[in-house]
Amino acid sequence: MADTQIYLDYAASTPVDARVLDRMREVAEVAYANPSSTHAAGRLTHEIIGRAAAQLGGLLNVDPATLVWTSGATESDNLAIAGGARYRAHRGKHIVTMKTEHKAVTDVFETLAKEGFEVTWVDPDTNGLLSPEAFTAALRDDTQFASIMFVNNETGVVQDIEALGTICRERSILFHVDAAQAVGKVPIDLGALPVDLLSLTAHKFYGPKGIGALYIADRADCHVEPILFGGGQQRRIRPGTLPTDLVAGLGMAAVVADGGIEDDLKHLRQLRGILWDGIRGIDGVTLNGDPDGFPGILNVSVEDIEGESLLLALEPICVATGSACNSRSQEPSYVLRALGCSDMRAQSAIRFSIGRPSTREEVEFAVRRYRDSVAHLRELAPEAAA
Amino acid sequence: MSADPYNSEVRALFAAPVHAGVVADGKAVLVDDQGIRVELAARPENGQLSIMRFRAWGCPHLVAAAEWVCCHYEGGPVSALENFPTARIMEDLAVPTEKTGRILVLEDAIQSLGCSLSH
């Protein structure tokens, strides 16, 4: 196993499930027409897209008509936040999010700040959680929009979306949830959750890259302004010809996930337990985030170890030091710093993320490799100057 | 989008740092600067660096560069420590320009070792 690549970076992306791939191939061969065309071939494509919407709607317990296809979570986040805040600008200029959100969220908030919106960046507690009290304290009379992620991509921290959403409903605040790490992995019932906008992407739950969706609740004053222009597709919210095979793939990924989430979670809990039990005894190791977070992610730091060297020493294990989108940055993770981690602790952080195909043997190998790598790098290091 | 940040030489030197360690009965210097630490140690015999070792806390480029300099100087004259091949290390190990400072810390360690051995 030593020379074989061991993939433990499922929070960055997942392999396409074989059933999803079969469906995409099948659709790509027959449904090449433009779904906006009214001829028979176009109607076939339109029907396939409708079926995928029903499949995704089934996973989330929503009306398929509330789903807008996008190119992925980044676009969904951009559309929800920029489109939602601008649409509701008449209600106020104050918008709220957390410091630990993904760049696809924080960068949009920064853009809106340049447009004149006032942003409040809420700090999490040291476990990464946002309490309803801390969230409430950040709200003002003119707060019109808030965005909180479901499962954190770096730490696996799961926010209490129901409680936070309820607070927003009570104040008529449009509530967006970045659920890129949650959809298909944890149960989500949008029929019950007080969520107005929810972003997702297929490639985080064994679907293809390049396709995602934004859920827009069918409620009064819940709407987004478009951020792309060029056609009337998708109720003028998101124009562009849809990639039918990718949409069908997302639909099939939703079918595969639906009904299998509990089994997946059980599998992830078991493997995460083996991983954490195997490395928690190493001197100086600490867990970053909430111990009761999403079991597919384990973020750990270790004292006196340089993170980049640890990452290379861990090969052939594929893990991440920060979020994959930003992993070439030399900067310590801003998410971990928001949790109060020192730069030293943040720079040694490794994110293990386990997936459906992960095995006990892979995780046990990762434990051995981590222990050996830490021991080797400590042996290599001189004492710090007095 | 993510090209390998390490060339084959960095990978080889990092994976098998045969000069890692300390030198009994030798002289050692430690430079702790810019968030990294490098310790170089050597034993001179008849004006030659008979053995040279390093310990380092830093990124893979630093570890590889420390191993590289030990290979480069070991067996040669102590006086060679007066010259540090910065450009050659940067090129051989394809060190990113933003990490130049780390190689300069290694240069400080080599110069410091040279001074230590010449006194």
Interface residues (C-beta under 8 A of the other chain):
Chain A: D304 E306 E308 S309 L312 A313 S327 R328 Q330 E379 L380 A381 P382 E383 A384 A385
Chain B: S2 P5 Y6 R11 F14 P17 A20 L30 D32 I36 R37 V38 E39 R55 A56 W57 G58 C59 P60 V63 E98
